[in-house]
Amino acid sequence: NGANSSEKPTVEQLKLPAGRKIGKLVVTRGGRVYLRAGGHSMDVAHTASENQHQGVVMVETARDVHAMQNGCGRFGEGALYRDGTNAVYYLGQVRHHLTASLDWKDLRPIGMEKPAAARDGMMSPSKTAKPVDLERMQKELTVLQQERVADMAAALRRWNAS
């Protein structure tokens, strides 16, 4: 490979599973949201997206033997099980932005993560769940899910019509 031993490993070298779960979102009793990945805990916050118009697209490619690496397609294992059509699909507008940030003081080298320690600091027995917040969050999630399904269905109808 010729990689310098002082270089940090890339995502490919870490062998993160393509198209598979690599972390978990956790909502605490106090209403804070964390992303747990690789033994680390990241604080998740809603960030402003004023004056921005962003969309989500899916790129589908035909099978290309030369692009396969480690038995996995360029865009995950799912690419191996369908015939690609070299197309780009618009899946809808991004309405909410979330940012996950690490506490650099708690960051550990690969293999030295402390999953138990990250878990301990998340739940505080002194904080109680607020039913109003939980209901509001559930309603927002339901609306977002409905919008996502509608956007995906509309995109599929457009692509099937052409």
Helices and strands as residue ranges (DSSP letters): H 11-14, E 23-27, E 33-37, E 40-47, E 55-60, G 65-67, G 77-81, E 87-93, E 97-102, G 104-106, H 115-120, H 131-161
